Amino acid sequence: YSQSFFNFMIGRFFAGITPSASGGQFAQAYTFNKQGVSLANASSILVMMFITYQIALTFFGIGTLTYSCLTDTLPSSAINIFGIEFNVFSLSLIGFGLTTILVIFIFILSFNKKIHHGIVNLIVRVMAFCHFIKKDRIEEKRIAFNAKIEIFSIELKRLLSNIKIMAIVIFLYLIILLISNMIPYYSFKASNIDFGYDKFITSLSYSSFVFMITQLIPIPGSSGSAELFFSLMFEPLLGANKDLLNSSIIIWRSTSFYFGLIFGGLVLILYHESPKLNTLHYSDRTLLEIQVIHLNNEYIKENKNDKKQELINIEDVEEYFEKIKKDLEKNLKANNRSLIKEEKRKKRNDEKN
């Protein structure tokens, strides 16, 4: 339990300081490795966490959207972006829609190979046509997209083989989402804003809408954008208490983001199995890198019916995966060497003292 907690806080810190929280997963994979968990198991854990979290987020979003629609409490504020006025609720719908589509796609693409390959080929062609992908990298990107979907397929099937555990994890994530979205309500209370208990669920919904918007913005910790959309979302709800909105925002951001960031930084500094800022190297392929160990011919899964072992064959990608795997192993070895040198240096200094 303690190792899991420290691992989570380290991931929280790196997710908070990197765009779109891209550094959190790699930092957690590295920490797992230092804790004695193999990269194969670490990648399984991280992918399962991602899948179950997205499912819980979808359920929570459906609940808050349904409540707001039934009680006619949808936010009405608007924001001007490049001269076009957008209702903030419409932006939150986009975020919710992308999350829902992602969950649906994970399920559909995991169990239907024809749709899987058809959609991947379509995405690659469109990106190549729009010049987002260079012509000489089309095949590489196609393999990378197929690899990511294959990873989700493997882990989703593994989760579905143990429905009870999957349900428990999703339930725990729902509790986390409930508690985190309660923070704005009590931030208003702490600022002496007369916010009645009848607005408790409305506050939960608005907080959820803010998160749906900010997850679309690739800024470390959603700094600036989170405060802006929080203000736009809640200001009409406060009535005569708008002057106290800024103090509520400070309390909300301090407890929901900065406290975790600072505490995660302390864990990073003090926990002896954590990565070091000057030795941790991560690239723009983090999600694929930490999972790729699953996708070589040596990966074995247990057949549920006859308990025999069978190989999962991934066609045409062995060389590509092997290259990424070697890059990751080289990266981890470099980190370990740096840490060993640092420990030896500290030991020599201690002996001199």
ZIZIWO-V822361 format. One record per backbone hydrogen bond with DSSP energy under -1.0 kcal/mol. CO is the residue of the C=O (numbers start at 1). NH is the residue of the N-H. If there is no record, write none. Layout:
BEGIN
CO | NH
CO | NH
END
This chain:
BEGIN
1 | 5
2 | 6
3 | 7
4 | 8
5 | 9
6 | 10
7 | 11
8 | 12
9 | 13
10 | 14
11 | 15
12 | 16
18 | 21
19 | 22
23 | 27
24 | 28
25 | 29
26 | 30
27 | 31
28 | 32
29 | 33
30 | 34
31 | 35
32 | 37
33 | 36
38 | 42
39 | 43
40 | 44
41 | 45
42 | 46
43 | 47
44 | 48
45 | 49
46 | 50
47 | 51
48 | 52
49 | 53
50 | 54
51 | 55
52 | 56
53 | 57
54 | 58
55 | 59
56 | 60
57 | 61
58 | 62
59 | 63
60 | 64
61 | 65
62 | 66
63 | 67
64 | 68
65 | 69
66 | 70
67 | 71
68 | 73
77 | 88
79 | 86
81 | 84
84 | 81
86 | 79
87 | 91
88 | 92
89 | 93
90 | 94
91 | 95
92 | 96
93 | 97
94 | 98
95 | 99
96 | 100
97 | 101
98 | 102
99 | 103
100 | 104
101 | 105
102 | 106
103 | 107
104 | 108
105 | 109
106 | 110
108 | 112
112 | 116
113 | 117
114 | 118
115 | 119
116 | 120
117 | 121
118 | 122
119 | 123
120 | 124
121 | 125
122 | 126
123 | 127
124 | 128
125 | 129
126 | 130
127 | 132
127 | 133
128 | 131
134 | 137
135 | 138
137 | 141
138 | 142
139 | 143
140 | 144
141 | 145
142 | 146
143 | 147
144 | 148
145 | 149
146 | 150
147 | 151
148 | 152
149 | 153
150 | 154
151 | 155
152 | 156
153 | 157
154 | 158
155 | 159
156 | 160
159 | 162
162 | 166
163 | 167
164 | 168
165 | 169
166 | 170
167 | 171
168 | 172
169 | 173
170 | 174
171 | 175
172 | 176
173 | 177
174 | 178
175 | 179
176 | 180
177 | 181
182 | 186
183 | 187
184 | 188
185 | 189
186 | 190
187 | 191
188 | 193
189 | 192
193 | 195
196 | 199
197 | 200
199 | 203
200 | 204
201 | 205
202 | 206
203 | 207
204 | 208
205 | 209
206 | 210
207 | 211
208 | 212
209 | 213
210 | 214
211 | 215
213 | 216
214 | 217
217 | 219
219 | 222
220 | 223
222 | 226
223 | 225
224 | 228
225 | 229
226 | 230
227 | 231
228 | 232
229 | 233
230 | 234
231 | 235
235 | 238
238 | 241
241 | 244
242 | 245
244 | 248
245 | 249
246 | 250
247 | 251
248 | 252
249 | 253
250 | 254
251 | 255
252 | 256
253 | 257
253 | 258
254 | 259
257 | 261
258 | 262
259 | 263
260 | 264
261 | 265
262 | 266
263 | 267
264 | 268
265 | 269
266 | 270
267 | 271
271 | 274
276 | 279
276 | 280
285 | 289
286 | 290
288 | 292
291 | 294
292 | 295
296 | 299
299 | 312
301 | 310
303 | 307
308 | 303
310 | 301
317 | 321
318 | 322
319 | 323
320 | 324
321 | 325
322 | 326
323 | 327
324 | 328
325 | 329
326 | 330
327 | 331
328 | 332
329 | 333
330 | 334
331 | 335
332 | 336
333 | 337
334 | 338
335 | 339
336 | 340
337 | 341
338 | 342
339 | 343
340 | 344
341 | 345
342 | 346
343 | 347
344 | 348
345 | 349
346 | 350
347 | 351
348 | 352
349 | 353
END
